[in-house]
Amino acid sequence: MSRLARALVLLVSFSSVAAAAGFAQPPPAAAVATVSSQFPVEPTLERRIEMPSRAEVRKALAEARAKNLASFHTYMRLGVFPNNTHKGGFANVWRDDSGHFCAAATIMRMSGNDVLATKVADENNGLRLADVTQGEVMSWILTSGFTQEELALIQRPFRPVVDKPAPAPVLVEVDPDMRRAETARLAKLYKSIDKQLVAKQKQSLDLAVDRLMENPTLAWQLVRG
């Protein structure tokens, strides 16, 4: 082989090695960054739900509280309270046999949640709001403008108004004297509760805001009406 031919063979060999080495190299860092920026990671749904401002939430809760407090005042003024005819001691009665609702249930109904109030009566007439931890009733509590503790205070249990209570669904005739005494007791008690609600309004609203802001979706529902 001539010297020229050997030189050409060596040149071709070096070119092949160089090309292979070039293909084996990773792409420049700039190229990787460009691709990543073109296809950013989609944020999750939770990240896209922004919390309304504290001022917005407080304003909405204050308005709800004012309306619900007015409903409580109406309930007190009318003075028609449920009859406990089925328990021998103090008992929570969401709705009695005559269709009279307790204070908390009445507030719920007057806030536009009559269907929910009726559902509670049908499914768990002895419900204690202090024991609620989730579900539709909990959502209502969080958006009522009251704290759960305040609603539990409003939802006072009732004394029996019959000599011999009988298990539901047995109907028992109410004793008029016992009914008058119980009405007088409740009227006095509700006035005391009302004073507490007014006196502690600022602190209670602060706590209600804290709790509602833990649920962005529910907070937005209240703020947007």
Number of C-alpha atoms within 10 A of each C-alpha: 5 6 7 8 10 10 10 10 10 10 11 10 10 10 10 11 10 10 10 10 9 10 9 8 8 8 9 8 8 8 9 11 10 10 10 10 9 8 8 8 8 7 8 8 7 9 7 9 11 10 16 15 12 15 10 17 24 21 15 21 25 22 13 18 19 14 17 22 19 14 20 19 17 14 20 18 10 8 13 14 22 25 25 27 28 22 19 16 12 12 18 19 29 26 25 17 17 9 12 16 23 24 26 24 25 21 26 22 18 16 15 10 16 15 10 16 22 18 12 17 18 11 9 13 16 14 16 18 21 13 10 13 12 9 8 11 16 15 15 17 22 23 24 26 31 26 22 22 13 19 21 16 18 21 21 20 20 22 23 22 26 21 13 13 19 15 11 11 8 10 13 18 11 17 14 11 11 15 19 12 12 19 20 12 13 19 17 11 13 20 13 11 16 16 11 13 18 11 11 11 17 12 10 19 20 16 15 23 25 15 14 23 19 11 13 14 15 16 27 20 10 17 16 10 7
